[in-house]
Amino acid sequence: MELEGKVLFYLRVNSKVDTAQKRAQTVSESILKLAEDPLFSPKGITVRDSELSSDIMAATRYSTALEFEARVMGKPANELARDYADKIRQAIAAYQKEHSLRNLIIRIVKTVLALFALIILVILVNRGMRHLNRTILASDRIRSVKLGEFEFFTADRIKAVITSAVKMVRFLVILILLYTYFHLGLSFFPATQRYALKLYESLFGAIGL
């Protein structure tokens, strides 16, 4: 079972109705609904023991067949139920903290500040590259390449090649800045952190690292 991609524990036993995977998916969806309810308190997750089983209780009852899970894991059902309930409480508390209004506002502010930083850096890069190009074009140190009386490359041609290289460098720098911004923006929010990781893996996969 998982919450927002984080594994809480595993269900290994198939029931008469569903497979262990299907049961885990159903319970995970129930936990997510509870976590998304701002009025729900993690303390509402309790364990009810009976002669036949120990059930984890919340807004809905989880049919986890813990007596069979406990046999597989070699633990008493009530001990396993309390262990699972504690993990669910911690996961819901962490989820609600991550998705609180205060944290949402902080993440939005970080995203806006990152955008301002991106704009300023792009402006500085463009100005710096334009100044560099003007300096190259006005330079007297760049001269023609000659072999005897034969002129292989004129000074203007060499300057054109250098300025083209500078433009390419500018493009790559701006591309890196854009990638960094999108990576940071995605990583600020829990719901999109997995996409930030995929973006990171895609970049290093493309360059063969």
C-alpha positions, 0 to 999 in steps of 0.5 A: 500500500502506498500514499503519493508514491511512498510505500507504507507496507505490502499486502501479500495474501490474496482474498477470496474476492481480490488479489493482494495487488487489488486489495492494496490499490483499494486501501491506498485509494481509501487512505488518500481520500482520508489524507485529502480531507482537511478535517480528518485527524490521523488520530482517527485511525484505530484498531478494533480487536475481535475474536476473529480478527483485528481491523484497522478502523477510520472513516471506513473499515479496511478489509485487509484480512490481517489474520492471514497476513499475520500468519505469513509474517509470523506475527500476532494479528493485533500486533500487525494491525497496530503496526500498520495503523501507526504507519498509516497515521504517520503517512496521513500526518506527513501528507496533510503537513506537506499539503497544508495551506502554509506550505502551499503558499511557501511553494508558490512564493519559491516558484515565483522567486525562481521565475524572477531569478530566471528572468534576471539571469536570462537578461544578464546572459543576453546582455553579456553575450551581446557585449562580448559579440560587440567586443569581438567584432570591434577587436583589432587583435583578430586578424586574417589567416594567411599562408604567404600571399594566400588568405585562408580566412579573413578577419571578418570570417573568423569574427563571424565564426566566433560570434556564432559560437557565442550565440550557441553558448548563449542558447545552451546557457539559457536552455540550462537555466530553463531546465533548472527552473522547471526542475525546481518548480516541479520539485517544490510541489509533492504532487509533481516531484516524481515528474521532476525526478523523471526530468532529471533522469531524462536529461542524464539519460540523454547525455549518457551519464 
